[in-house]
C-alpha cells in the first residue's frame, strides 16, 4: 500500500503504471528475486475506486490532505 493524494486531475492510469513498476523493481532488488514472475494475482484500488465504492470525498482515505 502506498499513500496517494485525493483526486485532483491526476492521470491515475499513468501514475499507477509507474508506481507499480517502481515498487516491483524495489522489492525485487531488496529480495534479490524476480518478483514480477511470481505475481499470480494483484488488486489495485486507486482514489477513483475508493470514491465510487465508499463515497469518500475525492477518494481520500484521510480527508483532503494525505500528509
Residue frames as qw, qx, qy, qz and C-alpha x, y, z in Angstrom:
[[0.000, 0.891, 0.454, 0.000, 0.00, 0.00, 0.00],
 [0.406, 0.062, -0.004, 0.912, 1.22, 3.46, -0.84],
 [0.054, 0.678, 0.397, -0.616, -0.25, 6.81, 0.12],
 [0.282, 0.375, 0.512, 0.719, -1.76, 8.82, -2.68],
 [0.105, 0.132, 0.178, -0.970, -3.36, 12.23, -2.80],
 [0.469, 0.513, 0.588, -0.414, -7.06, 12.80, -3.32],
 [0.519, 0.508, 0.558, 0.401, -8.44, 13.17, -6.83],
 [0.043, -0.810, -0.019, 0.585, -7.22, 16.45, -8.30],
 [0.564, 0.762, -0.138, -0.287, -6.95, 15.85, -12.05],
 [0.332, -0.527, 0.753, 0.212, -4.10, 13.32, -11.98],
 [0.691, 0.324, -0.538, -0.358, -3.56, 10.79, -14.74],
 [0.722, -0.400, 0.485, -0.290, -4.19, 7.82, -12.44],
 [0.968, 0.243, 0.064, 0.009, -3.56, 5.17, -15.09],
 [0.545, 0.661, -0.357, 0.371, -0.09, 6.59, -15.78],
 [0.257, -0.668, 0.516, -0.471, 0.70, 7.08, -12.09],
 [0.891, -0.211, 0.322, -0.241, -0.40, 3.54, -11.23],
 [0.898, 0.401, -0.108, 0.146, 1.68, 2.04, -14.03],
 [0.339, 0.685, -0.449, 0.462, 4.81, 3.92, -12.91],
 [0.489, -0.564, 0.475, -0.466, 4.26, 3.24, -9.21],
 [0.976, -0.041, 0.161, -0.141, 3.74, -0.48, -9.84],
 [0.766, 0.516, -0.253, 0.288, 6.92, -0.64, -11.91],
 [0.068, 0.693, -0.486, 0.528, 8.93, 1.17, -9.22],
 [0.697, -0.435, 0.388, -0.418, 7.53, -0.95, -6.39],
 [0.993, 0.115, 0.038, -0.004, 8.18, -4.27, -8.16],
 [0.596, 0.608, -0.342, 0.396, 11.71, -3.13, -9.03],
 [0.177, -0.670, 0.487, -0.532, 12.47, -2.06, -5.45],
 [0.839, -0.292, 0.343, -0.305, 11.14, -5.25, -3.86],
 [0.937, 0.320, -0.094, 0.100, 12.90, -7.41, -6.46],
 [0.402, 0.658, -0.440, 0.461, 16.21, -5.67, -5.74],
 [0.409, -0.592, 0.470, -0.511, 15.78, -5.87, -1.97],
 [0.866, -0.166, 0.405, -0.242, 14.98, -9.59, -2.05],
 [0.043, -0.494, 0.778, 0.385, 17.23, -10.44, -5.00],
 [0.456, 0.275, 0.846, -0.002, 14.36, -12.17, -6.83],
 [0.092, -0.122, -0.536, -0.830, 12.30, -11.65, -9.98],
 [0.277, 0.263, 0.632, -0.674, 9.11, -10.62, -8.22],
 [0.501, 0.328, -0.227, -0.768, 7.23, -9.95, -11.47],
 [0.476, 0.151, -0.814, -0.295, 7.42, -13.62, -12.46],
 [0.157, -0.120, -0.902, 0.383, 5.99, -14.66, -9.08],
 [0.353, 0.156, 0.262, -0.884, 2.89, -12.45, -9.12],
 [0.073, 0.272, 0.944, 0.170, -0.20, -14.59, -9.54],
 [0.097, -0.778, -0.585, -0.207, -2.86, -12.09, -8.57],
 [0.258, -0.101, -0.239, 0.931, -2.99, -8.43, -7.67],
 [0.020, -0.811, -0.582, -0.061, -5.58, -5.80, -6.87],
 [0.267, 0.111, -0.030, 0.957, -5.24, -2.09, -7.42],
 [0.142, -0.805, -0.571, 0.076, -7.54, 0.26, -5.55],
 [0.329, 0.184, 0.018, 0.926, -6.95, 3.87, -6.51],
 [0.094, 0.245, 0.383, -0.885, -8.74, 7.02, -5.32],
 [0.458, 0.026, -0.417, -0.785, -11.29, 6.73, -8.15],
 [0.554, -0.186, -0.804, -0.109, -12.30, 3.29, -6.85],
 [0.239, -0.222, -0.669, 0.668, -12.28, 4.45, -3.24],
 [0.247, 0.124, 0.071, -0.959, -14.57, 7.35, -4.10],
 [0.577, -0.022, -0.499, -0.647, -17.03, 5.21, -6.06],
 [0.599, -0.152, -0.786, 0.023, -17.07, 2.29, -3.59],
 [0.411, -0.357, -0.623, 0.561, -17.12, 4.21, -0.31],
 [0.009, -0.897, -0.343, -0.278, -18.42, 7.69, -1.19],
 [0.568, -0.515, -0.062, 0.639, -15.24, 9.08, 0.33],
 [0.210, 0.942, 0.058, -0.256, -14.84, 12.71, -0.77],
 [0.368, 0.812, -0.431, -0.142, -12.47, 12.81, -3.77],
 [0.911, 0.160, -0.374, 0.073, -11.35, 9.26, -2.99],
 [0.119, 0.621, -0.565, 0.531, -9.39, 10.32, 0.05],
 [0.687, -0.271, -0.658, 0.148, -8.84, 7.96, 2.98],
 [0.480, -0.327, -0.418, 0.699, -7.59, 10.69, 5.32],
 [0.059, 0.843, 0.254, -0.471, -9.56, 13.77, 4.27],
 [0.538, 0.842, 0.043, -0.004, -8.48, 16.23, 1.58],
 [0.169, 0.806, -0.555, 0.116, -4.78, 16.01, 2.54],
 [0.960, -0.059, -0.272, 0.039, -2.73, 12.82, 2.89],
 [0.442, 0.474, -0.493, 0.580, 0.17, 14.40, 4.81]]
